[in-house]
Amino acid sequence: MSENKNMPPVMILCGGKGTRLREVTEVLPKPMVPVGEWPIVWHIMKCYASFGAKRFILCLGYKSDEFINFFRNYMFHTSDVTIKLGSEPTISCHNSSGLCDWEITLARTGIDAMTGCRVFRAAKYLKPEDDKFFLTYGDGLCDVNIDELLAFHNASGKQITITAAHPEARFGQLLLDGDTVSGFAEKPPQSEGYINGGYMVVNREFVSNYLYEDEPLIFEHAPMSSAAADGNMAAFRHDGFWQCMDNPREYDMLNAMWNNKNTPWTKYWK
């Protein structure tokens, strides 16, 4: 794992409403829904931080105050504290080994803005020296090697690299002989095709070339399609673990994995 202190910043899309997980997201925005005792966005940030990333830009929208309250009170989640009241109140942190040196920008990118507009608006928080940044979704866990992903992107010469992942196969397969069913196959652990699994690397020029201020702009539609048509998109194939939390079944599955200490996304955690 990299000890590079100059890793690109990580932008995470956190503004959606997560309607397919409605029974939980009525209370919390989806990236703040817990896997174990920690929000799933924290798990994602840990995955990047394990490779030396320290700066994060969270693109907020729905229930943005939940993110603000969590990170403002982060030390209370990770340490014992002593609070002294009175005219000169103080807060002392104990056993603070769980604290981290992350820099987190909480960017209010609009309640109704779509993903392309959110990235465009949050890009103003990139520093002048940031010629590229990581970009991912706030609801997907993966054991991709971030060092290898970044090296692949740098070598590709493209403006954007997506991690091409295998989603979990949801159904068993029919075995066909012509029009006749010859048998059944158990549900395979993964589908055969690839999807955009997030965990992207984006050059700064992609923002100026393909994004603009327009709330309905969806990152995955015109911007990505145009980049692909221009030959500016690369795919980093990842055949390891990838799982989003898009519905109650996946929420239950990820929490069961955490509770059973079967957590492949923590593979590189320090």
C-alpha positions in Angstrom: 0.0 0.0 0.0 1.1 3.5 -0.8 2.6 5.8 1.8 2.3 8.6 -0.8 1.2 11.8 1.1 0.2 13.4 -2.2 -2.6 11.1 -3.1 -5.4 12.8 -5.1 -8.5 13.9 -3.1 -11.5 11.7 -2.9 -14.9 13.0 -4.0 -17.9 11.0 -2.8 -21.4 11.4 -4.2 -23.6 11.6 -1.1 -26.6 13.6 -2.1 -29.3 11.1 -3.3 -32.4 10.1 -1.4 -31.9 6.3 -1.6 -35.6 5.6 -2.3 -35.2 1.9 -2.7 -33.9 1.7 0.9 -36.8 3.9 2.1 -37.4 2.2 5.4 -33.9 3.3 6.5 -33.4 6.4 4.5 -36.5 8.1 5.8 -34.3 8.7 8.8 -30.8 8.8 7.4 -29.3 9.6 4.0 -28.1 6.4 2.4 -24.3 7.0 2.8 -25.0 7.5 6.5 -26.8 4.1 6.9 -24.6 2.0 9.1 -22.8 -1.2 8.3 -22.1 -2.4 11.8 -21.7 0.6 14.0 -20.3 2.9 11.2 -21.9 4.6 8.3 -21.1 3.0 4.9 -19.5 6.3 3.8 -17.0 5.9 6.6 -16.1 2.3 5.3 -15.5 3.8 1.9 -13.3 6.5 3.3 -11.3 4.0 5.2 -10.7 2.0 2.0 -9.1 5.1 0.4 -7.3 6.2 3.5 -5.6 2.8 3.7 -3.7 3.9 0.5 -2.7 7.3 1.8 -5.7 9.5 0.8 -6.4 12.1 3.4 -8.6 14.7 1.7 -12.3 14.0 1.1 -15.0 16.1 -0.6 -18.5 14.9 0.2 -21.1 16.1 -2.3 -24.1 16.6 0.0 -27.8 17.1 -0.7 -30.5 15.1 1.1 -30.3 15.3 4.9 -26.9 17.0 4.7 -27.0 17.9 8.4 -26.6 14.2 9.3 -23.1 14.3 7.7 -22.3 17.6 9.4 -23.3 16.4 12.8 -21.4 13.1 12.4 -18.1 14.5 11.4 -18.3 17.5 13.7 -18.7 15.1 16.6 -16.4 12.5 15.2 -14.1 12.4 18.2 -17.1 11.5 20.3 -17.7 8.4 18.1 -14.0 7.2 18.4 -12.8 8.2 21.9 -13.7 8.5 25.5 -14.0 12.1 26.4 -14.0 14.3 29.5 -16.1 17.4 29.3 -15.5 20.2 31.8 -18.4 22.6 32.1 -18.4 26.2 33.5 -17.2 29.5 32.3 -14.2 28.0 30.5 -15.4 24.7 29.2 -13.0 22.1 27.8 -13.2 18.8 26.1 -10.4 16.3 26.6 -10.0 13.2 24.3 -8.7 9.9 25.7 -7.6 6.7 23.9 -7.6 8.7 20.7 -5.9 6.1 18.5 -9.1 5.8 16.6 -8.9 9.4 15.5 -7.6 10.2 12.0 -6.0 13.1 10.2 -8.5 13.3 7.4 -9.5 16.7 5.9 -13.2 16.6 5.0 -15.0 19.2 2.9 -18.8 19.0 3.4 -20.1 20.6 0.1 -23.8 21.4 -0.1 -24.3 20.7 -3.8 -28.1 21.1 -3.8 -31.1 19.0 -2.8 -32.3 18.3 -6.4 -29.0 18.4 -8.3 -28.0 15.3 -10.2 -24.6 13.6 -10.1 -23.0 15.6 -12.9 -24.0 18.9 -11.4 -22.9 17.8 -8.0 -19.4 17.0 -9.2 -19.2 20.3 -11.2 -20.2 22.3 -8.1 -17.9 20.4 -5.7 -14.9 20.8 -8.1 -14.3 24.3 -6.8 -12.9 22.7 -3.6 -10.1 21.0 -5.6 -6.8 22.7 -4.9 -4.8 24.3 -7.7 -2.3 21.4 -7.7 -5.0 18.7 -7.9 -4.8 17.6 -11.6 -7.0 14.6 -10.8 -9.3 13.2 -8.1 -10.9 10.0 -7.1 -14.7 9.9 -7.5 -17.1 7.2 -6.2 -20.6 6.7 -4.9 -21.5 6.7 -1.2 -23.1 3.3 -1.2 -20.7 0.8 -2.6 -18.0 -1.3 -1.0 -15.0 -2.8 -2.9 -11.6 -4.3 -2.3 -10.0 -2.7 -5.3 -6.3 -1.8 -4.9 -6.3 2.0 -5.1 -2.6 2.1 -5.9 -3.0 -0.2 -8.9 -6.1 1.8 -10.1 -4.3 5.1 -10.0 -1.2 3.7 -11.8 -3.5 2.2 -14.5 -5.2 5.5 -14.9 -1.9 7.5 -15.2 -0.7 5.1 -17.8 -3.9 5.1 -19.8 -3.7 8.8 -20.9 -7.5 9.0 -20.6 -9.4 11.7 -18.8 -11.5 9.2 -16.7 -11.0 5.6 -15.6 -13.9 3.7 -14.1 -13.6 0.5 -12.1 -15.4 -2.2 -14.0 -16.8 -4.6 -11.4 -18.9 -7.7 -11.4 -22.2 -7.3 -9.6 -23.6 -10.1 -7.5 -25.7 -12.5 -9.6 -29.2 -12.3 -8.2 -30.8 -15.4 -9.8 -30.0 -18.9 -10.7 -29.5 -19.7 -14.4 -31.5 -21.8 -16.7 -29.6 -24.4 -18.8 -31.1 -24.4 -22.3 -30.8 -26.8 -25.2 -32.4 -24.8 -27.9 -35.9 -24.1 -26.6 -35.7 -26.9 -24.1 -34.8 -26.4 -20.5 -32.1 -29.1 -19.8 -31.5 -28.1 -16.2 -30.8 -25.5 -13.6 -27.6 -23.9 -12.3 -27.2 -22.6 -8.8 -26.9 -18.8 -8.5 -23.3 -18.0 -9.4 -21.4 -15.7 -7.0 -21.0 -13.0 -9.7 -22.6 -12.1 -13.0 -20.5 -12.5 -16.1 -20.7 -8.9 -17.3 -19.1 -5.7 -16.0 -20.8 -2.6 -14.6 -19.5 0.8 -13.6 -18.6 0.1 -9.9 -17.6 3.6 -9.1 -14.1 3.9 -7.7 -13.2 6.2 -10.6 -10.2 8.4 -11.3 -11.0 11.7 -13.0 -8.7 14.3 -14.5 -9.5 17.9 -13.7 -9.9 18.6 -17.4 -12.8 16.2 -17.6 -14.8 18.7 -15.4 -14.1 21.6 -17.8 -14.7 19.4 -20.9 -17.8 17.5 -20.0 -19.5 19.1 -17.0 -21.4 22.3 -16.5 -23.8 24.1 -14.2 -27.1 22.4 -14.8 -29.1 20.6 -12.0 -30.5 17.8 -14.2 -27.0 16.9 -15.5 -26.4 13.2 -14.8 -22.7 12.2 -14.7 -23.4 8.7 -16.0 -25.4 10.0 -19.1 -24.1 12.7 -21.4 -20.7 13.4 -19.7 -19.6 9.7 -19.6 -21.1 8.9 -23.0 -19.3 11.8 -24.6 -16.0 10.9 -22.9 -16.4 7.3 -24.2 -17.2 8.5 -27.7 -14.1 10.8 -27.6 -11.9 7.9 -26.5 -11.3 9.5 -23.2 -12.5 6.7 -20.9 -10.6 3.7 -19.6 -11.9 0.7 -17.7 -9.9 -0.9 -14.8 -11.2 -4.5 -14.6 -11.8 -5.6 -11.0 -12.7 -9.2 -10.5 -12.7 -9.0 -6.7 -15.3 -8.0 -4.2 -17.8 -5.3 -5.0 -21.2 -4.7 -3.4 -23.5 -1.8 -3.3 -26.2 -1.2 -0.7 -29.2 -0.4 -2.8 -32.1 -2.2 -1.1 -33.0 -3.8 2.2 -31.7 -7.2 1.2 -28.2 -5.7 0.5 -28.3 -3.7 3.7 -29.0 -6.9 5.6 -26.3 -8.8 3.7 -23.6 -6.3 4.4 -24.5 -6.0 8.0 -24.5 -9.8 8.3 -21.0 -9.9 6.7 -19.8 -7.3 9.2 -21.2 -9.1 12.2 -19.7 -12.4 11.0 -16.3 -10.7 10.4 -16.5 -11.6 6.7 -15.5 -8.2 5.3 -13.4 -8.4 2.1 -13.6 -4.6 1.7 -11.4 -4.2 4.7 -8.6 -6.2 3.0 -6.1 -3.3 2.9 -7.2 -1.5 6.1 -4.4 -0.6 8.5 
